[in-house]
Each structure stands twice: as C-alpha cells, then as structure tokens.
C-alpha cells in the first residue's frame, strides 16, 4: 500500500497525469468510480483501500511506472565520478594542509567510533514481540526497536495492532511516519493524527509509544515516571547504539524500567559470556552480559572499519597534497585548478574485475593499512594513522577487499531524485509587427480565386511555406525542406521569434491562429502570429469588405489530451492538413486524424505489430516508413506522403524540443501508433 501511494503521489506531480492514468484504466473492467483521474482522492482512505489498491496492486503498467519513475532513478543512478565526504572531511587538521580548518570536533552518540575518525581529540518475530507487549503483568507502554526486529509490519500497522491487543486504559499509540510524529486512536481505525498539539505531548500516561530503529536516537518524549519499555537487541549492536536507545528513558533507574528482547542467535551469544558469579552481580548479571556483548560487537566493528579508515586517510592525504600544491605552487592558473579538481574526485563506476579479481586472502590490519598508504611519502600523519591501527587491533586479521556486507535491516533510506531538464539559453525576443504580405492579402479581393490558384497566389503575396519555420534550426534540412509541398503557409512575423540565436528549435511559435482558404474539405491554411491575430480582431489593419469568410481568423487547438473534445469551428479538425496536426502537437488524436497523420508521414497503415513481417519482405523500413519505390506494392490510404525518407526521428525530436511535450509524448496515442519509443538505430547496431 505504501508503494502504491507513492506511485499516485509521483503521478500527481506530473503534467501528463491524466493521460497516464487513462492508459492504466483503458482496459480495466468493473467499477467506473475510479476510471477518471479527477475522481482519485488520496485523502479518502476508504477509496484507496477498497478501490484503488485492489485494482492497481498487480497492474503491470503501474508496476513498470513504479520501477522506472521511483526505484531505478534512485537505485540505479550512477555518475562517472563522485566527490566523497566522510567524518575526516569535517575534522580536517592543519597538520595535513595549513589552509584547512576543522568544521567540528565530534558527533553525538559516536564515542565508540572515535578511534576510526581522523585526528579527532564510532530474531524475534513481530508476533512474538506483540505478545510480550500485550502481557498485562509487564505493563509495557514503550517499544524501542533498536535491533530492527519488527520487519513484517509498517510502523502504523504495528501501532494499530499493539493498540488493539493492549489493555483498555491506553487510548492511542504514537510513532514516526517518516520524520513526522503521528498517532492513531483506538476508536478510529482509519485516520492518522499529528502528535504535535495533541494532549499526549505533555502527558503520555494513556498513550503507547513505538520507536523504530532509525528513531531510537535523537528523539525525545516526556514519558511518565512509571514507564516500562521493551528494547530489542539486534545482531552486532554496538555500545553507543545500545546506550542511545536506553536513554530514550530520561529517568531510567529513577522509576522508569527497561527490559530486553533478542533474536535466538543474539540470545545464545549473550548467554555464552561470562562476567562473574551470581553473588557478585545479583540481578544485574544479565545487564552486565549485554554490556559486555555490545563492547565485543564494538571491537569487531572497529576491526572491520580499519580498512575504510586507512582508505579515507589515503583520500584525505591525496587531497591535502593537491591543496598544498595549489595554495603554494608557482602559479594558480586554470590548469592547476583542474588538477586540484581531479584529485578531489574518485571514480564511481568500478569495473567488476576491480571489485572481485583481487585475492581474497586474510591479512593483518597493519599490512592492509600499509598497502593503502604506501603510495605517499612517509610523513608524521601516516605514522599517526599506522600507530592508531596498531593500537586498535595489533593482531586482528581481515580480508583485504573493501566490500560492504549487506544485512537486512529496517532502515529508512532517503530517496533522492535527480531531474535533468535541458533548458534553452536566454534570448532576446524579436519585436512583433504585422507582416507586409498579410497587409497585402487583407487589402486584396481573394474570394473568387480557384483552389488550384491559391498556392501560387499566396506565394506571390510573399507568404512562406511551412518549411521556412525550420530554416534556422538544427533539424534535418533534407526532411524539413520537403514541407514546401504542404498546404500550410506562414507569415513572416510567425517565423520571427528571437534575435541572434543560431538554433531556434526551442523558440518556435505554437500553431494558434490560422486563416483557411479554399474548399472546407481540404483547405489551405495560413498561420499567423498572436500579434497579427489581435491586430485583425481589433481592426488595426484595413480589410477589404468583399472578402467575406476569407478573413475569418480561427483558433487551432491541438489534441494533446486523451478524449479531448473538439471545439466548434468553421473547419473540422479532420479536414485540416494533417501536417498541421503532426507539427502542431496533436499527440492524442482521434482514429481518423491518426490515420491521416500516418499517411502524411508515409507510414504503413497496418498496426505496428505487423511491421516486422512487412520489413522482412522488404516492403517497408524498420520504423514502418514506406519508401517511394515500394508504395505501389505497399499502398497507403488516400493522402499523399510529404516525405521521401523516414521522418520519425524528426517528429519525436520536434515534439520534445519545440513543442515541449516531453513525457506526455512518450505515453501518447501517436507515440504508440508510430512506435516512436523504439531506437531502430541502436537495434540495427546490435
């Protein structure tokens, strides 16, 4: 449920949320209540639980969206290099570089690891735990899950289950939801309330408290003196972590009590520890065993950290030498600055042979540290590092590979998302003005011109073919020049957008206002700018009254959204030239318009699933384009194609860069129909 909720939250932040959701529900059967995205209310828990979750939990398109938009951008993100920072970076010493100053000298709750900081003066099942918490004689009202033993439930589910099993005197249970403290009530099985401002802030006698692993340090609650807490012990728990979790009870030993629960393997480790006879420690014997166990874990962890300690020492020494050279070198030019930058970054993309080809032999920690530091001249700092390693573990041995061992933990991971959007550079707009050819057109009588003469008449007035819009762009001119055959013409002011820009593909005007000429079933279209349309509306130019309908300015609204309703107009959208839809941004057209767009682009009318067979017969190209010499054997529908070679790359780049449709296009009807998301060039290379 949490993952699906995250999917809908991500979807709500996207511009094309309606089209994506429409694709999810297009083949859905059953309830019509959730077919429309506008009916999705994430605040309605009942709707989410009873309708959305059952409908989408196994929906493959939703799962793909979750992987591609949420999981992979974070988990699979990788860069050629990385700028690392460790505790040593915050505690830099002037002994390494005279220009360095320490930012801090220590961290709360990390005394155990101070020996691996540089130059500083670090199962029981959920059901069984719930049974322990529910025992009346224990009267436990705080659960400190420092050992991360609660794995089968979310924080909210655990809190609700504990509250239902608990005695009647507890009416609420508080817990962390992310970084926010919330609570649930016994008398409400759906809502979650904010803890701040509630009566339990000052008095938690009737409120249970559950702290997951990540919040057993740093959180502070006003707990009653009679509080009894249960602390879970996890594998490898260090002394600092144990003490930090215990000290959530600020009055421990002065009325507040603490008991422990551990997984079977941890319990066996603790019971094997010998700390003296029963008469010496009495009831405190088990506590002493736990403390000894945490210290042993600390010692083992310190030995594991020594190779990383030596590695970070090598990194800091390399950076210190680079800074020293930069500050006190002969010249501080750009070359030296580049060398400084190169010394401060590390390779992030590692080859498999670098990770796994080394010999997995056991070596002493002193030898491992020596190997990491042998590339640098022997200095006092290196001696300090090696002496510290000898003091920490003079006889300990470890494998030399610096590989992390992953263990299952209930840890909160910060999901960072990098969004890379190419923005056009700043530009100076051209000053708009009414085109001279438009003035000449409005001043002449054109109502009696035959359809066959309209093209030559517009050219004689000075109007430009549609291909003129692409003259100062980086698009393939061999394709854009073929738009000279189009029935779409443009004015000079429509072409002009910005000044002194070599590539204007990011600044092309949208198709917004047009004048149609000729037959209503297949008219010529004259595109004009917003400024020119406003001038005509406000009668700022002289218009010959004999024109009639020839000077009616109409709006063109591309079909961007699925199910978009066509606005009333003198000429129907399906009667307009199809190139107007292709380059105007109609990415979710009707079937009739889509077929016309495919004809103009020169694509075979059959479904994309049939293109493979036609390609093997040599009748079409890989992307469905029918070459001119094959159009007799693989005929199109009715419209004559404008292009002699495939325009698919041109169309998808144009819609992304010039129409700024971006992700809307890749989930649209047009993209699916022309298979625009398939990389034919890459496939051919394979």
Secondary structure as UniProt FT lines:
FT   HELIX           2..12
FT   TURN            15..16
FT   HELIX           17..25
FT   TURN            26..27
FT   TURN            33..34
FT   HELIX           37..39
FT   TURN            42..43
FT   HELIX           45..47
FT   HELIX           48..52
FT   HELIX           53..56
FT   TURN            57..58
FT   HELIX           60..66
FT   HELIX           67..71
FT   HELIX           72..75
FT   STRAND          81..82
FT   HELIX           87..90
FT   TURN            94..96
FT   TURN            98..99
FT   TURN            108..109
FT   HELIX           111..116
FT   TURN            118..119
FT   HELIX           126..134
FT   TURN            136..138
FT   STRAND          142..144
FT   TURN            146..147
FT   HELIX           155..165
FT   TURN            168..169
FT   STRAND          172..177
FT   TURN            178..179
FT   STRAND          180..185
FT   TURN            186..187
FT   STRAND          193..194
FT   TURN            196..197
FT   HELIX           199..201
FT   TURN            205..206
FT   STRAND          207..211
FT   HELIX           213..215
FT   TURN            225..226
FT   STRAND          228..233
FT   TURN            235..236
FT   HELIX           239..246
FT   TURN            247..248
FT   TURN            250..251
FT   TURN            253..255
FT   STRAND          256..262
FT   HELIX           264..271
FT   HELIX           278..281
FT   HELIX           282..284
FT   HELIX           285..328
FT   HELIX           334..344
FT   STRAND          346..347
FT   HELIX           352..356
FT   STRAND          362..364
FT   HELIX           365..373
FT   TURN            374..375
FT   HELIX           380..392
FT   STRAND          397..399
FT   STRAND          428..429
FT   HELIX           436..443
FT   TURN            447..448
FT   HELIX           451..461
FT   STRAND          464..465
FT   HELIX           466..470
FT   TURN            471..472
FT   HELIX           477..480
FT   HELIX           481..485
FT   STRAND          488..490
FT   HELIX           492..495
FT   STRAND          498..499
FT   TURN            505..506
FT   STRAND          513..517
FT   TURN            520..521
FT   STRAND          524..528
FT   HELIX           530..537
FT   TURN            538..539
FT   HELIX           545..551
FT   STRAND          553..555
FT   TURN            562..563
FT   HELIX           573..575
FT   HELIX           578..584
FT   HELIX           591..601
FT   HELIX           608..610
FT   HELIX           611..616
FT   TURN            617..618
FT   TURN            622..623
FT   HELIX           628..630
FT   TURN            631..633
FT   HELIX           648..657
FT   HELIX           663..666
FT   HELIX           669..674
FT   TURN            675..677
FT   HELIX           680..685
//
